[in-house]
Amino acid sequence: MDRRRSETRIAEVIAEMSVDVVALQELDSGRRRSAGADQTTMIAEQLGWHSYFHPALQRQGEHYGNAILSRYQLTFRRGVELPGKPPFFCRENRAAVEVEIESSLGKVHIINTHLGLGRRERFLQAQLFSSAKWLAGTARDIPVILLGDFNSLTGSLPYRTLSRHLRDVRELIQAKEPIRTYPTRFPVLGVDHIFVNGPVQPVSLTVHRSPLARIASDHFPLIAEFVRTDRH
């Protein structure tokens, strides 16, 4: 928010949160605007974590996309380009990346995504994640956590579409106050979400609003804590 690019500062915000897994969006690798930095690797190395970066955009050796960072070893499962090319007038390519981690909850599948800005493309993108086909390759007893910047408010069509097969952590913990993450200067919108399937149950959901987080990004981090459940 102060017009400075700082991978170190992002890593420091993550360290403040004492979390195990982080999903980041809008990362560069080899882009001139970021001085050729591999931002995912730089942040992960500062934390001493594992990471996987998946590009949504690849152009002349420059990459831009999403990453998952974890204290635990992670294994890449798949990366997909989301629907929404013209004639839907999207401003940039969108993608999703899924990894498997071995955590204190056992195997967990983490999916990180960043949906588009247009209503029509967000609906099409949400349909992908809410389809039985997307979850068909995952055993019913394995926890699945879908998270990221959905550019969608609760009650919107993309949000309702995502809620058909997965459950919003906000609803599961019955949050009494709005969970607002954007923009950090004056957070009025809840466009970042975390969805889960049956084998995982949230015990808390908070927004990390430290002074450093306020300037490190235009979104505040959304944090959830989970336990295993026998429900599938």
C-alpha positions in Angstrom: 0.0 0.0 0.0 3.0 2.3 0.2 4.0 1.5 -3.4 7.0 -0.6 -2.2 7.5 -4.2 -3.3 8.7 -6.3 -0.4 8.8 -10.1 -0.3 10.5 -9.8 3.2 7.5 -7.9 4.5 5.1 -10.5 3.2 7.1 -13.2 5.0 7.1 -11.2 8.2 3.3 -10.9 8.1 3.0 -14.7 7.6 5.4 -15.2 10.5 3.2 -13.0 12.7 0.2 -15.3 12.2 1.8 -18.5 13.4 0.0 -20.6 10.7 0.9 -23.8 8.9 -0.3 -23.2 5.4 -0.7 -20.0 3.3 -2.4 -19.3 0.0 -1.0 -16.2 -1.9 -2.3 -14.6 -5.1 -0.8 -12.2 -7.6 2.8 -13.3 -7.4 5.4 -12.6 -10.0 8.3 -14.8 -11.2 10.8 -13.3 -13.7 8.8 -10.2 -14.4 10.4 -6.9 -15.2 8.1 -5.0 -13.0 9.3 -7.0 -10.0 13.0 -6.9 -11.0 12.9 -10.5 -12.1 12.2 -11.7 -8.6 10.9 -15.2 -7.9 8.6 -14.0 -5.2 7.3 -17.3 -4.0 10.8 -18.8 -3.5 12.0 -15.6 -1.8 9.1 -15.6 0.7 9.3 -19.4 1.3 13.1 -19.3 1.9 12.8 -16.5 4.4 10.2 -18.6 6.3 12.1 -21.9 5.9 8.9 -23.4 4.3 8.0 -25.5 1.3 6.2 -23.9 -1.6 4.6 -24.4 -5.0 3.9 -21.7 -7.6 1.5 -22.1 -10.5 1.3 -19.4 -13.2 -2.0 -18.1 -14.5 -0.1 -15.9 -17.0 3.0 -16.9 -19.0 4.4 -14.4 -21.4 8.0 -14.2 -22.9 9.6 -15.8 -19.8 7.5 -13.8 -17.3 5.1 -15.6 -15.0 2.3 -14.4 -12.8 0.0 -16.5 -10.6 -0.8 -18.1 -7.3 1.2 -20.1 -4.7 0.8 -22.3 -1.7 3.4 -22.2 1.1 3.5 -24.7 3.9 5.5 -25.7 6.9 4.7 -29.3 5.8 6.0 -31.1 2.7 3.7 -30.6 -0.2 3.0 -32.5 -3.4 1.6 -30.9 -6.5 -1.7 -32.5 -7.6 -2.9 -30.2 -10.4 -3.0 -26.7 -11.8 -5.8 -25.6 -14.1 -6.7 -22.5 -16.1 -10.1 -21.2 -15.2 -12.8 -20.4 -17.8 -13.4 -16.8 -18.6 -11.5 -15.8 -21.8 -13.2 -13.5 -24.3 -16.1 -12.9 -25.0 -16.4 -12.6 -21.2 -14.0 -9.6 -21.2 -11.8 -10.8 -18.4 -8.8 -8.6 -17.7 -6.3 -11.4 -17.0 -6.1 -15.2 -17.1 -7.2 -16.9 -13.9 -6.0 -20.3 -12.5 -6.2 -22.6 -9.6 -3.5 -24.8 -8.0 -4.0 -27.9 -5.8 -1.4 -29.5 -3.6 -1.5 -32.4 -1.0 0.2 -31.9 2.4 0.8 -34.3 5.2 -0.2 -32.4 8.3 -1.4 -33.0 11.9 -4.8 -33.7 10.3 -3.3 -36.3 8.1 -3.5 -35.8 4.3 -5.1 -32.5 3.3 -5.8 -31.2 -0.2 -5.3 -27.4 -0.4 -6.7 -25.5 -3.4 -5.7 -21.9 -4.0 -7.5 -19.7 -6.5 -8.2 -16.1 -7.6 -11.5 -15.5 -9.5 -12.0 -12.8 -12.1 -13.6 -9.4 -11.9 -16.5 -10.0 -14.3 -19.8 -11.5 -12.9 -20.2 -13.9 -15.8 -16.6 -15.2 -15.6 -16.8 -15.6 -11.8 -19.9 -17.7 -12.2 -18.3 -19.9 -14.7 -15.2 -20.3 -12.6 -17.3 -21.1 -9.5 -19.1 -23.8 -11.4 -15.8 -25.6 -12.0 -15.1 -25.9 -8.2 -18.7 -26.8 -7.4 -18.8 -29.7 -9.9 -18.7 -33.3 -8.8 -16.0 -33.8 -11.5 -13.6 -31.5 -9.6 -13.9 -33.5 -6.4 -14.1 -36.9 -8.1 -10.4 -37.6 -7.8 -10.4 -37.1 -4.0 -11.4 -39.7 -1.5 -14.4 -38.7 0.6 -12.4 -39.0 3.8 -9.6 -36.6 2.8 -10.0 -33.0 3.9 -10.3 -30.5 1.1 -9.8 -26.8 1.7 -10.5 -24.3 -1.1 -9.4 -20.7 -0.4 -8.4 -17.5 -2.0 -9.6 -14.2 -3.4 -13.0 -14.9 -4.9 -13.9 -11.3 -5.7 -17.4 -12.3 -4.5 -19.5 -11.4 -1.6 -21.6 -13.8 0.5 -25.0 -14.2 -1.2 -23.6 -13.6 -4.7 -24.2 -16.1 -7.5 -20.6 -17.4 -7.5 -20.7 -17.7 -3.7 -23.9 -19.7 -3.8 -22.6 -21.9 -6.6 -19.5 -22.7 -4.6 -21.6 -23.5 -1.5 -23.4 -26.4 -3.3 -20.7 -28.9 -2.7 -18.4 -27.2 -0.2 -19.2 -25.4 3.1 -18.1 -21.8 3.9 -16.2 -21.5 7.1 -18.0 -18.3 7.9 -21.3 -20.2 8.0 -19.9 -23.2 10.0 -18.6 -21.0 12.8 -21.7 -18.8 12.6 -19.7 -15.6 12.6 -21.7 -12.9 14.5 -19.8 -10.0 12.8 -18.8 -9.4 9.2 -15.5 -10.9 8.2 -14.1 -8.1 6.1 -10.7 -8.3 4.4 -10.6 -5.7 1.7 -9.3 -3.0 1.3 -6.8 -2.7 4.1 -7.1 1.1 4.3 -10.8 0.7 5.3 -12.0 -2.9 5.1 -15.6 -3.0 4.0 -15.8 -6.1 1.8 -15.5 -9.8 2.5 -14.3 -11.2 -0.8 -11.7 -13.7 0.5 -13.3 -17.0 1.5 -12.4 -20.5 2.8 -14.5 -23.5 1.9 -14.2 -27.0 3.2 -15.6 -30.5 2.7 -17.1 -32.9 5.3 -13.9 -34.4 6.9 -12.7 -31.0 8.2 -14.3 -28.7 10.8 -13.3 -25.1 11.6 -12.9 -24.0 15.2 -12.1 -20.4 14.5 -12.0 -17.7 11.8 -10.2 -14.4 12.2 -8.8 -11.5 10.1 -5.2 -10.6 10.9 -5.1 -6.8 11.1 -1.6 -6.0 12.3 0.1 -2.6 11.4 2.4 -4.5 9.0 -0.4 -6.4 7.3 -2.2 -3.1 6.7 0.6 -1.9 4.4 2.0 -5.1 3.1 -1.0 -5.9 0.9 -4.4 -4.5 -0.1 -6.1 -7.5 1.5 -5.9 -8.5 5.2 -5.1 -12.2 5.7 -8.0 -14.5 6.6 -7.1 -17.2 9.1 -8.9 -20.4 10.0 -8.1 -23.2 12.4 -9.3 -26.7 11.7 -9.8 -30.1 13.3 -10.7 -33.5 11.8 -14.3 -34.7 11.9 -15.9 -38.0 11.2 -18.6 -36.4 9.0 -18.1 -37.0 5.3 
